[in-house]
Amino acid sequence: QAEHVTAGEVASLIGRAASVFDVRHLRSDRPYRLIRTLDGNLHGFEYEIDRDRVLRVSRTDDREDFVAHIDTIAKRTSPGVVRGSIDAEASSLFAAMSRAGERVELSVALAEVLSSEVDFNTELQPGDRFQVLVDKQYRIPDAAVGEADDPFGGYGAVQAATFVNAGRTITAVRFTPRGGVPSYYDANGHSLRRLFLKSPLKFDPVISDRKSTRLNSSH
């Protein structure tokens, strides 16, 4: 009622949306938009499912019923360099990455790339530092519901990374061999993929809001 939508319109919207999306997963904190005609009639509803998909429900040409579909959010990719360091104020990779203004997903991606070389649970020391070249994705204007508030659309692949740990410099470069799959190699061209990792990550990072993160132990 606050949006001036009738009960019949709500029922019709939900019914059509349910044909392509489990409406039990609708969340009140996700961006959405109601679209109206010039005369004020409801024409459609858009709901951002996640950073990659948007649910759209709109009137058919005869304006008697709604149709629903899920679209992929269009994005542009731009490479970016991220730098950070470990110290008393940021003693974990997650904290250092957050201080650099990045999201927890990039911490996980970097840890996965270097997990055969560094135990991120026990081997980090004050003075350690990192530099990451990563593809950043940004939503194209009008491609999603909430692009004006948060145009960032997530991270693509880590293209290269350097991590200095206890004075030792570790380099990782993403390369795709002819006919093969992308993988990471060190400065000497040796694969960083190992049968046994030094240690799996022991923490499950949980995003508490847009600016901060919380780490929960998952022993």
ABEGO torsion letter per residue (X at the ends): XAAGBBAAAAAAAAAAAAAABBAAABBAABBBBBBBBAAGBBABBBBBABAABBBBBBBBAAGABBBBBBBBBBBBBBBBBBBBBBBAABABAAAAAAAAGBBAAAAAAAAAAAAAABBAAAABBBGBBBBBBBBBBBBBBGABAAAAABABAEBBBBABBBBBBGGBBBBBBBBBBBGBBBBBBBAAGBBABBABBABBBABBBBBABAABBBBBBBX
